Amino acid sequence: MRYLRTAFVALVAALLLVSSARAQNSGAGLGLGLLDRYLDALRLELAIPGLSAVVVEDGRTVFERSYGLADIATNVSARPDTPFPVAGLTEVFGAGLTLSACVDSGRGTIADRVVRWTPFAEPTTTLGHLLTHVLPGGVYQYDPGRFSTLTAVAAECGDDDFDTQLANDVFDRFAMTDAVPGRDATSPLRRGHFTAAQLDRYTNALRRIATPYRLDAKRVPVRSEDPAVGVDASTGVIASARDLAKYTAASDDGLLLSPALLAQSYTAQVGQPTGLGWFVQPYNGQRVVWQFGMTADAYSALIVKIPDRRLTLLLLANSDGLTSAITPQAPDVTQSLFARTFLRLFIS
């Protein structure tokens, strides 16, 4: 089985060497057509039950597809509006809200120490350190728990609970109608944070959430569980691929952050693999900005941006197959075969 998977990957790579040149020379249309074929082939090879995909170019959705099943037992197809937990990809939202509430508002700077806003065990750590997963000494260390401290920072800067800001200033503002601020958003303890209309939407979305799966010893998908419940700056958002496309378009159009701060978010800090809330790396001479999420044996999510082309790929899946190969302590987006395929098709 491992030999067959290795052979498949080699075949895809060989085909991409040929088809990427054709796609580059023939415009985006051919590239999107090839992407459509490869995404489903990769999904089947990695035994991902359901996959939703959207491509946004220059603020417009130019590609929207879903493949496979959101629920195998009931034969419910995955759709562009199927909600998925996005796990660590939530950091994009956490970073955006923190930067908007604390920096663009004029209330603080990236260089401000975290203890200005909330108690923290590292007295010299700044907002910039948390946003880039960097320790005060300059060492990169991926640590979602540490990143989650931004939850309290955003709440303090924004004078409101983090989940309420997420609901009002992001989901409602950008018409993300299938997005939910945590699986427990409709619970008695949190209902008071939201309006009746918001709770109705969240209840509807949670009914349609994609079922999580793991692969058994024979690589057959078996229903699993998602342990995530609440939401913070590092994890917990539930959204559809269509929702993420709306957020991407709005963010890239400067509706969340100022152009200068957005550009800084998409720029790698010196000697680091990260911008502010994003991973940043070169690929064939072009800058690639990306973020991922993974709940082992349950869900995965991936955003890959080519900022200079205003081109973004958004992928959500109900297994961990999209991003399980990514090593966050040594991050490289091409560790995901899905990302590698996209980049080879659209970057010559």
Secondary structure by P-SEA (a helix, b strand, c coil): caaaaaaaaaaaaaaaaaaaaaaaaccaaaaaaaaaaaaaaaaaaacccbbbbbbbcccccccccccccccccccccccccccccccccaaaaaaaaaaaacccccccccccccccccccccccccaaaaaacccccccccccccccccaaaaaaaaacccaaaaaaccccccccccccccccccccccccccccaaaaaaaaaaaaacbbbbbbcccccccbbbbccccccccccccccaaaaaaaaaaaaacccccaaaaaaaacccccccccccbbbbbcccbbbbbccccccccbbbbbbbcccccbbbbbbbcccccccccccccccccccaaaaaaaaaccc
